[in-house]
Amino acid sequence: CLNANPMIVTAFLPLIGYGRAQELLAEYERDESRRTFREFLNARLGADAVNRVLSPESLSSLGYKEKQ
């Protein structure tokens, strides 16, 4: 399930950078609440940011941003 896979953190790299992504993964590994990774991210980054980054539109446009 996508929501449970910690590798979705890669979608956040443009927003939070590698260092913060690494910190979040390490923190999730220590977390004993048994939340999905998406629930964990919601708590750390905010549900609005998580929903925006993980929307189908955002995920399908990673690596390509059309100039406005």
C-alpha atoms as one frame of an Amber mdcrd trajectory, in Angstrom:
protein
   0.000   0.000   0.000   1.369   3.382  -1.008   0.351   5.024   2.259   2.348
   2.546   4.315   5.544   2.640   2.242   8.195   4.963   3.692   9.730   5.388
   0.237   7.014   7.908  -0.596   9.281  10.354   1.195  11.119  10.743  -2.127
   8.150  12.743  -3.428   8.895  15.329  -0.726  12.564  15.858  -1.617  11.969
  19.097  -3.558  10.013  20.434  -0.582  12.083  19.253   2.402  15.463  18.154
   1.022  17.489  14.993   1.619  18.560  15.793   5.157  15.046  16.343   6.482
  13.799  13.286   4.563  16.479  11.174   6.226  15.510  12.564   9.634  11.845
  11.742   9.039  12.643   8.174   7.991  14.793   7.621  11.068  12.100   9.092
  13.303   9.453   6.866  11.677  11.578   3.772  12.298  11.679   4.640  16.004
   7.958   5.496  16.146   5.980   2.804  17.957   2.486   4.094  17.223   1.963
   1.707  14.274   0.687   4.527  12.065   1.076   4.350   8.314   3.871   6.471
   6.925   1.325   8.848   5.425  -0.320   9.320   8.832   3.121   9.970  10.286
   3.846  12.557   7.583   0.471  14.203   8.172   1.447  14.715  11.798   4.928
  16.051  10.936   4.353  18.063   7.752   0.633  18.803   7.842  -2.156  17.050
   5.980  -2.503  19.838   3.406   1.147  19.593   2.349   1.030  15.787   2.266
  -2.159  15.731   0.196  -0.739  18.301  -2.224   2.570  16.451  -2.728   0.962
  13.004  -2.978  -1.838  14.040  -5.321  -1.869  12.154  -8.630  -1.153  15.414
 -10.461   1.933  16.163  -8.388   3.249  12.618  -8.495   2.903  12.388 -12.250
   4.689  15.708 -12.810   7.774  15.078 -10.650  10.905  16.044 -12.478   9.081
  18.254 -14.944   7.739  21.641 -14.055   6.346  23.736 -16.881   7.415  27.354
 -16.699   4.507  29.714 -16.100
